[in-house]
């Protein structure tokens, strides 16, 4: 079972090299490294655990920053103003 998890994680991490959109690249890397982290934790390989944990945390940090930036720019955008002005009475 853990071998399957490692193969899926490895496939996702390698596939991330072909992704151009930074959001999807970071998300794919986060998922792939999470799976590899589980695998390396199970087979007790400290180098694999530490390296995948670091890459996982780095990608999580930048994904959270990306979400924060998107929500702040969306909320700071003023609503569209109607171009027609009502006639004065």
C-alpha positions as CSV (number, residue, x, y, z in Angstrom):
1,X,0.0,0.0,0.0
2,X,2.8,2.5,0.9
3,X,4.6,1.7,-2.3
4,X,1.5,2.7,-4.3
5,X,1.4,6.0,-2.3
6,X,5.1,6.6,-3.1
7,X,4.5,6.0,-6.8
8,X,1.5,8.3,-6.9
9,X,3.4,11.0,-5.0
10,X,6.4,10.7,-7.3
11,X,4.2,10.9,-10.4
12,X,2.5,14.0,-9.2
13,X,5.8,15.7,-8.2
14,X,7.4,14.9,-11.6
15,X,4.2,15.9,-13.4
16,X,4.4,19.3,-11.6
17,X,7.4,20.2,-13.8
18,X,5.0,20.4,-16.8
19,X,2.6,22.8,-15.1
20,X,2.9,26.5,-16.0
21,X,0.3,28.0,-13.7
22,X,2.0,28.8,-10.4
23,X,-1.1,28.0,-8.3
24,X,-1.6,24.5,-9.8
25,X,2.2,23.9,-9.7
26,X,2.4,24.6,-6.0
27,X,-0.8,22.6,-5.3
28,X,0.5,19.6,-7.2
29,X,3.8,19.8,-5.5
30,X,2.1,20.1,-2.1
31,X,0.0,17.0,-2.7
32,X,2.9,15.0,-4.1
33,X,5.3,15.9,-1.3
34,X,2.6,15.1,1.2
35,X,2.3,11.6,-0.2
36,X,6.0,11.1,-0.3
37,X,6.3,12.4,3.3
38,X,3.8,9.7,4.4
39,X,5.8,7.1,2.6
40,X,9.2,8.2,3.9
41,X,7.8,8.4,7.4
42,X,6.5,4.8,7.1
43,X,9.9,3.4,6.0
44,X,11.8,5.6,8.4
45,X,14.1,7.5,6.0
46,X,14.9,10.8,7.8
47,X,16.4,12.5,4.7
48,X,13.2,11.8,2.8
49,X,11.0,12.9,5.7
50,X,12.9,16.2,6.2
51,X,13.3,17.1,2.5
52,X,9.6,16.5,1.7
53,X,8.4,18.2,4.8
54,X,10.4,21.3,3.9
55,X,9.2,21.4,0.3
56,X,5.6,20.8,1.6
57,X,5.9,23.7,4.1
58,X,7.4,26.1,1.5
59,X,4.6,25.4,-1.0
60,X,1.9,25.6,1.7
61,X,3.4,29.0,2.8
62,X,3.3,30.4,-0.8
63,X,-0.2,29.0,-1.5
64,X,-1.5,30.8,1.7
65,X,0.2,34.0,0.5
66,X,-1.3,33.6,-2.9
67,X,-4.8,33.1,-1.4
68,X,-4.3,36.1,0.9
69,X,-3.2,38.3,-2.0
70,X,-6.1,37.2,-4.2
71,X,-8.7,37.8,-1.5
72,X,-7.3,41.2,-0.6
73,X,-7.2,42.4,-4.2
74,X,-10.7,41.1,-4.8
75,X,-12.0,43.0,-1.7
76,X,-10.1,46.2,-2.4
77,X,-11.4,46.5,-6.0
78,X,-14.1,49.2,-6.1
79,X,-17.5,48.2,-7.4
80,X,-18.3,49.2,-11.0
81,X,-19.9,52.6,-11.1
82,X,-22.9,53.1,-13.4
83,X,-21.8,55.4,-16.3
84,X,-25.2,57.0,-16.6
85,X,-26.0,59.9,-14.4
86,X,-29.5,60.4,-13.3
87,X,-31.0,63.7,-14.6
88,X,-31.3,66.5,-12.0
89,X,-34.8,67.6,-11.1
